[in-house]
């Protein structure tokens, strides 16, 4: 794992957070069991970033992309940019001889539908590609508020169509996403099913944001999460759903009337996260719809904890769990 001094050279603001965390840990120890110093510092920076919902979208996007470049990618990874019928995507590849399983992962990044990209998620995607041996098609879908729903969904469907046009068989593709991208992955599956189109062979939803109406309960222990309070989350949600009802299934797949017919799905979440209800409720609804679904809630962890695999052992374990499920 990279040390905090290295990360601080990439994101100077970490120095101030490091001082605060160091003082608190001297008095009270780690915030939660298993949390290292560097991990706590990075999460403190994430809390600051998510509290900046009032800033111009372009500023938020640049700051989150910078966080992605601060954490190291897995070595021996190749990337290339592709144009999927007008949708910019990044292919992250680490093909390894002897590894079997799906050849492609269609990945939809998180970021409250307002920010995030293949750059912000590069460290996690490089590790996922390396462990699975699959190529990751990371979709840089259009973002709100310039492009509210259903723009992101349209781009995800376009990227899926483009991938199949390259001669890829649907049985060789897993769809995955985190947070907003997890909700978008589920909305994409529902749209493909309703259009009677082929579906990916499996799905992975990391801390999926499935309810932009924000009706779920927030656990008291969510104070450890980096997600912002209800007011800030509502501001992000409103930018995405625009003039639509936040319970529109294209916005919030939790409210879809029928969730049947979807592929085997893994839902992962952190036990400390503010929108844990979004994961547990969508798991229950998928189960009731007779979808082969698994739920894993990692104790003492935050929203999309595998994103922090470069500085968190539990994050590394989360990536390995995803890879096992993807490989079948």
C-alpha positions as CSV (number, residue, x, y, z in Angstrom):
1,X,0.0,0.0,0.0
2,X,1.1,3.5,-0.7
3,X,2.0,5.6,2.3
4,X,0.3,8.8,3.4
5,X,3.3,11.0,2.6
6,X,3.1,9.9,-1.0
7,X,-0.7,10.5,-1.2
8,X,-0.1,14.0,0.3
9,X,2.2,14.9,-2.5
10,X,-0.7,14.2,-4.9
11,X,-3.5,15.9,-2.8
12,X,-1.9,18.5,-0.5
13,X,-5.2,19.0,1.5
14,X,-4.5,15.6,3.0
15,X,-1.9,17.2,5.3
16,X,-4.5,19.2,7.2
17,X,-6.8,16.2,7.6
18,X,-3.8,14.1,8.7
19,X,-3.1,16.5,11.6
20,X,-6.8,16.4,12.7
21,X,-6.9,12.6,12.5
22,X,-3.6,12.2,14.3
23,X,-4.8,14.3,17.2
24,X,-8.1,12.4,17.5
25,X,-6.5,9.0,17.3
26,X,-4.0,10.0,20.1
27,X,-7.0,10.8,22.3
28,X,-9.5,8.1,21.2
29,X,-7.8,5.6,19.0
30,X,-9.2,4.5,15.6
31,X,-12.7,5.6,14.7
32,X,-13.6,2.0,14.0
33,X,-11.8,-1.4,14.4
34,X,-9.4,-2.1,11.5
35,X,-9.2,1.5,10.3
36,X,-5.6,2.6,9.7
37,X,-4.4,6.1,9.9
38,X,-4.1,6.7,6.1
39,X,-7.6,5.3,5.6
40,X,-9.1,7.6,8.2
41,X,-7.3,10.6,6.6
42,X,-8.6,9.8,3.1
43,X,-12.1,9.3,4.4
44,X,-12.0,12.7,6.1
45,X,-11.1,14.2,2.7
46,X,-14.0,12.4,1.1
47,X,-16.4,13.8,3.7
48,X,-15.2,17.3,2.8
49,X,-15.6,16.6,-0.9
50,X,-19.2,15.4,-0.5
51,X,-20.1,18.4,1.5
52,X,-19.3,20.6,-1.5
53,X,-22.6,20.0,-3.3
54,X,-23.0,23.8,-3.6
55,X,-19.9,24.1,-5.8
56,X,-20.1,24.2,-9.6
57,X,-20.3,20.7,-11.1
58,X,-17.0,21.1,-13.0
59,X,-15.2,21.9,-9.8
60,X,-16.6,18.9,-8.0
61,X,-15.7,16.7,-10.9
62,X,-12.1,17.9,-11.1
63,X,-11.6,17.4,-7.4
64,X,-12.9,13.8,-7.4
65,X,-10.9,12.9,-10.5
66,X,-7.8,14.1,-8.6
67,X,-8.6,11.8,-5.7
68,X,-8.6,8.9,-8.2
69,X,-5.2,9.8,-9.6
70,X,-3.8,10.0,-6.0
71,X,-4.4,6.3,-5.3
72,X,-2.2,4.0,-7.3
73,X,-3.5,1.7,-10.0
74,X,-2.5,-1.9,-10.1
75,X,0.7,-2.5,-12.2
76,X,0.6,-4.1,-15.6
77,X,-2.6,-2.5,-16.6
78,X,-3.4,-1.2,-20.1
79,X,-6.0,1.5,-20.9
80,X,-7.4,2.9,-24.1
81,X,-10.2,5.3,-24.9
82,X,-13.0,4.2,-27.2
83,X,-16.0,6.0,-28.7
84,X,-19.1,3.8,-28.2
85,X,-21.5,5.5,-30.7
86,X,-20.7,8.9,-29.1
87,X,-20.4,7.7,-25.5
88,X,-16.8,8.1,-24.3
89,X,-15.5,5.0,-22.6
90,X,-12.2,3.7,-21.2
91,X,-11.1,0.1,-21.6
92,X,-9.1,-1.2,-18.7
93,X,-7.3,-4.5,-19.6
94,X,-5.1,-6.9,-17.8
95,X,-5.7,-10.2,-19.7
96,X,-4.0,-13.1,-17.9
97,X,-3.5,-16.5,-19.5
98,X,-5.3,-19.3,-17.8
99,X,-8.0,-17.3,-16.1
100,X,-11.5,-18.3,-17.1
101,X,-14.8,-16.5,-16.7
102,X,-16.5,-13.5,-18.3
103,X,-14.2,-11.6,-20.7
104,X,-15.8,-8.1,-20.1
105,X,-17.2,-6.0,-17.3
106,X,-19.4,-3.2,-18.2
107,X,-18.8,-0.7,-15.4
108,X,-20.9,2.3,-14.4
109,X,-19.1,4.6,-12.0
110,X,-20.6,6.3,-9.0
111,X,-20.7,10.0,-8.1
112,X,-24.3,11.0,-7.4
113,X,-24.8,11.2,-11.1
114,X,-23.0,14.6,-11.0
115,X,-19.4,13.7,-10.9
116,X,-17.1,10.6,-11.2
117,X,-15.4,9.0,-14.3
118,X,-13.1,6.3,-15.3
119,X,-10.3,8.5,-13.9
120,X,-11.8,8.7,-10.4
121,X,-12.4,5.0,-10.3
122,X,-9.1,3.9,-12.0
123,X,-7.5,2.4,-8.9
124,X,-10.4,0.1,-8.2
125,X,-11.0,-0.8,-11.8
126,X,-7.4,-1.7,-12.4
127,X,-7.4,-4.1,-9.5
128,X,-10.7,-5.6,-10.7
129,X,-9.3,-6.1,-14.2
130,X,-6.1,-7.7,-12.8
131,X,-8.0,-10.1,-10.5
132,X,-10.6,-11.2,-13.0
133,X,-8.5,-11.1,-16.2
134,X,-11.5,-9.4,-17.8
135,X,-11.4,-6.2,-19.8
136,X,-13.4,-3.4,-18.1
137,X,-15.5,-1.1,-20.3
138,X,-15.9,2.0,-18.0
139,X,-18.7,4.1,-19.3
140,X,-18.3,7.9,-19.0
141,X,-22.0,8.6,-19.2
142,X,-23.4,12.1,-19.4
143,X,-23.7,13.8,-16.0
144,X,-26.3,16.0,-14.3
145,X,-27.4,18.7,-14.0
146,X,-26.5,19.4,-17.6
147,X,-27.9,16.0,-18.6
148,X,-30.6,14.8,-16.2
149,X,-32.2,11.4,-16.3
150,X,-32.6,9.5,-18.6
151,X,-29.4,10.7,-20.3
152,X,-27.2,8.4,-18.2
153,X,-29.5,5.4,-18.8
154,X,-29.5,6.1,-22.6
155,X,-25.6,6.1,-22.6
156,X,-25.4,2.9,-20.6
157,X,-27.7,1.2,-23.1
158,X,-25.7,2.6,-26.0
159,X,-22.5,1.3,-24.5
160,X,-24.0,-2.1,-24.1
161,X,-25.2,-2.2,-27.7
162,X,-21.7,-1.1,-28.9
163,X,-20.0,-3.8,-26.9
164,X,-22.2,-6.5,-28.5
165,X,-21.6,-5.0,-31.9
166,X,-17.9,-5.8,-31.3
167,X,-18.7,-9.5,-31.4
168,X,-18.9,-9.9,-27.6
169,X,-21.4,-12.5,-26.4
170,X,-23.7,-11.4,-23.6
171,X,-22.7,-14.5,-21.7
172,X,-19.2,-13.1,-21.6
173,X,-20.3,-9.8,-19.9
174,X,-20.9,-8.8,-16.2
175,X,-22.5,-5.5,-15.5
176,X,-21.3,-3.7,-12.4
177,X,-21.5,-0.3,-10.7
178,X,-21.2,1.5,-7.5
179,X,-23.4,4.0,-5.7
180,X,-25.3,6.0,-8.4
181,X,-23.6,3.6,-10.9
182,X,-25.1,0.7,-9.0
183,X,-28.6,2.1,-9.3
184,X,-27.9,2.8,-13.0
185,X,-26.7,-0.7,-13.6
186,X,-30.0,-2.0,-12.2
187,X,-32.0,0.4,-14.3
188,X,-30.0,-0.7,-17.3
189,X,-30.9,-4.4,-16.6
190,X,-34.5,-3.5,-16.3
191,X,-34.5,-1.5,-19.5
192,X,-32.8,-4.4,-21.4
193,X,-35.3,-6.9,-20.1
194,X,-38.2,-4.7,-21.0
195,X,-36.8,-4.2,-24.5
196,X,-36.4,-8.0,-24.8
197,X,-32.7,-7.6,-25.3
198,X,-30.0,-10.0,-24.1
199,X,-28.8,-9.5,-20.5
200,X,-25.3,-9.8,-19.0
201,X,-24.6,-13.0,-17.3
202,X,-24.2,-11.5,-13.8
203,X,-24.4,-8.2,-12.0
204,X,-22.5,-6.6,-9.1
205,X,-24.0,-3.7,-7.2
206,X,-21.7,-1.9,-4.8
207,X,-23.6,0.3,-2.3
208,X,-26.2,1.0,-5.0
209,X,-28.2,4.2,-4.7
210,X,-31.6,2.8,-5.6
211,X,-33.9,5.3,-3.9
212,X,-33.4,9.0,-4.9
213,X,-36.6,9.8,-3.0
214,X,-34.4,9.1,0.1
215,X,-37.1,7.3,2.1
216,X,-34.8,4.8,3.7
217,X,-33.7,4.9,7.3
218,X,-30.3,6.2,8.1
219,X,-28.5,4.2,10.8
220,X,-27.3,6.1,13.8
221,X,-23.8,4.7,13.2
222,X,-23.7,6.3,9.8
223,X,-21.9,9.2,11.4
224,X,-18.7,7.3,10.4
225,X,-19.6,7.4,6.7
226,X,-18.3,10.0,4.3
227,X,-21.7,10.5,2.6
228,X,-23.2,13.9,3.4
229,X,-26.4,14.6,5.3
230,X,-29.9,14.3,3.9
231,X,-30.0,17.9,2.6
232,X,-26.8,17.5,0.6
233,X,-27.9,14.1,-0.8
234,X,-31.3,15.6,-1.8
235,X,-29.4,18.4,-3.7
236,X,-27.5,15.8,-5.7
237,X,-30.6,13.7,-6.3
238,X,-32.6,16.7,-7.6
239,X,-29.9,17.5,-10.1
240,X,-30.4,14.1,-11.6
241,X,-34.1,13.5,-11.6
242,X,-34.8,17.0,-12.7
243,X,-38.5,17.2,-13.7
244,X,-39.1,13.5,-13.2
245,X,-40.6,12.0,-10.1
246,X,-37.8,10.7,-7.9
247,X,-39.8,7.4,-7.7
248,X,-39.7,6.9,-11.4
249,X,-38.0,3.5,-11.9
250,X,-35.5,5.0,-14.3
251,X,-34.3,7.2,-11.5
252,X,-34.9,4.9,-8.5
253,X,-35.1,1.2,-9.6
254,X,-36.2,0.3,-6.0
255,X,-39.7,1.4,-7.2
256,X,-39.9,-0.8,-10.3
257,X,-43.1,-2.8,-10.2
258,X,-41.3,-6.0,-11.5
259,X,-37.7,-7.0,-10.8
260,X,-38.0,-10.6,-12.1
261,X,-36.0,-12.1,-14.9
262,X,-32.6,-10.5,-13.9
263,X,-29.3,-12.3,-13.8
264,X,-27.6,-13.5,-10.6
265,X,-26.7,-10.5,-8.6
266,X,-24.2,-9.6,-5.8
267,X,-25.1,-6.6,-3.6
268,X,-22.3,-5.3,-1.4
269,X,-22.4,-2.5,1.2
270,X,-20.7,-1.2,4.3
271,X,-22.4,-1.6,7.6
272,X,-21.7,2.0,8.5
273,X,-23.0,3.7,5.4
274,X,-25.8,6.2,5.4
275,X,-27.8,4.6,2.6
276,X,-27.5,1.0,3.7
277,X,-31.3,0.7,3.4
278,X,-30.9,1.1,-0.3
279,X,-28.9,-2.1,-0.5
280,X,-30.9,-4.2,2.0
281,X,-34.3,-3.2,0.5
282,X,-33.2,-3.9,-3.1
283,X,-31.8,-7.2,-2.0
284,X,-35.1,-8.1,-0.4
285,X,-37.1,-7.0,-3.5
286,X,-34.8,-9.0,-5.8
287,X,-35.1,-12.0,-3.6
288,X,-38.9,-11.7,-3.6
289,X,-38.8,-11.6,-7.4
290,X,-36.9,-14.9,-7.4
291,X,-33.7,-13.4,-8.6
292,X,-30.6,-15.3,-7.5
293,X,-29.2,-12.5,-5.3
294,X,-26.6,-12.4,-2.6
295,X,-26.1,-9.6,0.0
296,X,-22.8,-8.9,1.8
297,X,-22.7,-6.2,4.4
298,X,-19.2,-5.6,5.7
299,X,-19.1,-4.5,9.3
300,X,-17.2,-1.4,10.3
301,X,-17.1,-0.2,6.6
302,X,-18.4,2.8,4.6
303,X,-20.0,3.5,1.3
304,X,-18.3,1.7,-1.6
305,X,-15.5,0.5,0.6
306,X,-13.7,-1.5,-2.2
307,X,-12.8,1.8,-3.8
308,X,-10.2,2.2,-1.1
309,X,-8.4,-1.1,-1.7
310,X,-5.1,0.7,-2.1
311,X,-5.1,1.8,1.6
312,X,-7.5,-0.7,3.2
313,X,-7.2,-4.4,3.7
314,X,-11.0,-4.8,3.9
315,X,-11.2,-2.9,0.6
316,X,-8.8,-5.4,-0.9
317,X,-10.9,-8.2,0.4
318,X,-14.0,-6.6,-1.2
319,X,-12.3,-6.5,-4.6
320,X,-11.4,-10.2,-4.2
321,X,-15.0,-11.0,-3.3
322,X,-16.3,-9.2,-6.4
323,X,-13.7,-11.0,-8.6
324,X,-14.8,-14.4,-7.2
325,X,-18.5,-13.7,-8.0
326,X,-17.6,-12.3,-11.5
327,X,-15.6,-15.4,-12.3
328,X,-18.5,-17.6,-11.3
